[in-house]
């Protein structure tokens, strides 16, 4: 293999080829996840999705954790907080998540394989949840008094298929919450990898902020977020197992120093 493809560079710890391969793997996996998530949408199953949402509402009331309306009210009562929450809901899952993954690859490459495998496994678990337990979000459930904050802030109806962003939109892909899942999969590793106290606190609190955002905007129940955390926990165990069995899988450049120090 030409040395120019695998030679370590200042910003590419394993060379050009490894960076390209990792990018293609992550983009392909995420694209498959998004497309499959959208194609799962079965309008004939809407009654099932609302029945599942009613079950979650009943379970939360029984456990006294039905806080979604209170969270949205609190966000609305603070000037600018709801707009900020809506903006974060729309952008955080992609922009912050993949920006963080790029940072981990470049600056903490020894941990990237674990994080990458955890994401791919979590995407698979999420798709399983969308198929087996389609669930309407709080904003669509009648009688809860929860409105669609994102639509109100952006002026875009997520059910309007004339918008390209909504072509593969699935309104019933609420369980598990992958907004919460994504935030955990970058928040915890970055908190563990950070050298400075402020950044450790920031990334440690980031998943809680995202949990607040998804409830404030009316897109998820608290239980959705809890199940998102469960999916991440399972994905982390699988990623750790894969790392122990094949610690250098999908690495095409030279092995970086400290390659065995992946986050677990």
Residue, then its C-alpha position, 0 to 999 in steps of 0.5 A: x500500500x502506498x506510504x502516502x495513504x497511510x503516513x501519519x500527518x499532523x491532523x490525520x493520526x492514521x493517514x488519509x486512507x483511514x480517515x476516508x474509510x472511517x468517514x465512509x463507514x459512519x456516513x453509510x451507517x447513518x444514511x442507512x439508519x435515516x433512510x430505514x427510519x423514514x421508510x418504516x413509517x406506516x400510516x396504517x399503524x398510526x392507531x398502534x403508535x397512539x396506543x403505545x403513546x397512551x401506554x407511556x402516558x399511563x405508565x408515567x402517571x403511575x410512576x409520577x414522572x409525567x413531567x413533559x407539560x411542566x417542562x414545556x411550560x417552564x421553557x415557555x416562561x423563560x424568554x428565548x429559551x423555547x426558541x433556543x430549545x427548538x434550534x438545538x433540537x433541529x441542529x444538535x443531533x447532526x451538527x454537534x454529534x458529528x462535529x464531536x465524532x470528528x474531534x474524537x477521531x482527530x484528537x482522541x483517536x484511540x477512543x474513536x473505534x469504541x465510539x463509532x461501534x457504539x453509534x452503529x450498534x445503537x442505530x440498529x437497536x433504535x430501528x428495532x424499537x421503531x419497528x416493534x414499538x412505534x410511538x406518537x410523540x407528546x405533541x401529537x397526543x390529544x389532551x396532553x396540552x403539549x404543542x409542537x414548539x419546533x414547528x411553531x419556531x421554524x414555521x415548517x410543518x414536519x408532516x408537509x412532504x413538500x419540504x425535502x427535509x421531511x421526505x423520510x420523516x417518521x412521526x412515530x419514531x419516538x422510542x427510543x429517543x436517539x436525540x438523548x442517545x446521541x448526546x450520551x454517546x458523545x457526552x460521556x466519552x468527551x467528559x471522560x477524555x477532557x483534561x479541563x474541569x469546565x469541559x468535563x462538566x459541560x459534556x457531562x451535563x450535555x445529555x441532561x440538556x438534550x433531555x430537557x430540550x426533547x421534552x420542552x419541544x414536545x418531541x419525546x416523553x421522559x420514558x423515551x429518553x430513559x429507553x434511549x439511555x438503555x439502548x446506549x448502555x447495550x450498545x456500549x457493552x457490545x462496542x466494548x466486546x468488539x473492541x476486546x475481540x478486534x481492537x484494531x478493526x476498520x483501521x487502515x493506517x498505522x497504529x497510533x500510540x496508545x491504541x489500547x486505551x479506548x473509552x469503555 
